[in-house]
């Protein structure tokens, strides 16, 4: 535990039933310090922390961390997968149609109204994925050619 009482990255990995490796610790820290990173950016961040790691090892670690609920994978239409460390809540995303920038958006109401589907077809719904599309401030202020 850290001085503030929060678990260390290694303790989180162990708690999720995962083997603690330098690469997994670096990967989780890279995702958490980034902003909806793609696999290439994550691989670069891990390499900056621990040296060489193959892209395949990054994909395998991301799969394990996502399955364990320590990392969230999002896939906006027409974009490669991105990963974030904000997990355990039902937040949504806003995506720029021009540059692909992604931002977090909390549910509009304190509760999660988006989890009450008009028709659930018998499913037990525990998560909703909402993506708002538009132009980020930088792209909206750029005159179109």
N, C-alpha and C positions, 0 to 999 in steps of 0.2 A: 504494500500500500504506500501511496505517496503521503507526504506530511498532511495533506488536506483530507486524507481518508479515502481518496478515490483509488481504484485498482490500477496497477501499472499495466502497460500494454502486454507484457508477458503474462501477468495474472489473468487478464481478459482472455488471452489465447488459451491458457490452461483451463479456465472456467468454461470455455466453449468446447472443450475436448480436443483442442488442436495442439500439436507439437509446437513448441516454441523454437523458432529458428531466427537467425539474424535477418534473413530475407523477409520473413513474415512480419517481424517487428517493424522493419524499415518500410515495408509495403503499407501496413496499417497506419503508420505515422505519416507517410507520404499522402495517402488518401485523405486523412483527417486534416492535414495542413493545406491541402489543395482545395480547388473549387470545381467540383464536377469534372474530374480529370479523365482523359482517355487513357487507353492502355500504354501508348507510347510515352506520354508524360509521366505516368506512374513508373514505368520501367526506368526512365531517366532519373527520377527522384530516388528510386531504390539504388540505382548504380552510384549516385552521388553519395549515398549513405554507406553502402557496404561493398562497393566494387562491382565486379561482373555478376550478372544474372541473365539467364536466357529469357527471351520473350515467352517461351513455353512455360518456364517456371513462374513467370509473372501471371500468366493466364491460369495456371493451376492453383496458385495461391489466392488469386482473386475469386476463383470458383469456391475454394474452401472457406474463405472469409465471408463470402456472400451467403453460402449455405448455412454458416454458423450464425448469421445475423449480425455480424460485426461491420459489414460493409453493405451498402445498397447499390444495386445496378439499375441504371435508368437507360432507356433507349428511345429518345425522341425520334419520330419518323424521319427517315432519310439521314440519320446521323449514326455514327458508330456508338457503341456502348460507352457510357461514362459511369464513373463510380464516385460515391460520396460516403462520408463517415457519419452523416446524420441518419440514424436509424432509430427504430422504436417509436416513432410517431407517424402520423398519417399526413405528412405535408405533401405539397404539390410543387410544380415547377413552371417557370415562364421561360420560353425559348425564343431567341431572336431568329426570325426567318432569314435574315441576311447573313449575319456573321456566326450564328450558332451559339452565342453566349447563353448560359443557363443560370437561372437564379431560383432560390427557394421561395415558396409562397405558402404561408400557413393557411389552414382552413379558414374560411370567411367567418365562421362562428366558433365559439369556444368548444362546442362539441364537434363531432365529425358527421355532419349531416350527409356528406357524400357517401357514407357507408350504408345509408338507407336507400336502397335501389327501388325504383318504381316497380320492378319485378325481379325477384331474386332467383327464380327458377329452381328453388330448393337448395341453393347454395348457402353456406354459412360464410358470409362475407366478412373479411377481417382487414382488408386494405382496398383502397381505391386509388387509381392513378389518373390524375387530372393534369393535363398540360395546357397551359395558356400560350398561345402563339401571337407574335407581334414583332415589333422592331424595338431594339434596345435604344436608349437615348443617343448613343453615338451614331447608330445607323439611321435613326429617325431624323437627325439634324443634318445628315449628309445629303446634299441635293442629288437627285437621281439624274443619270445621264441620258 
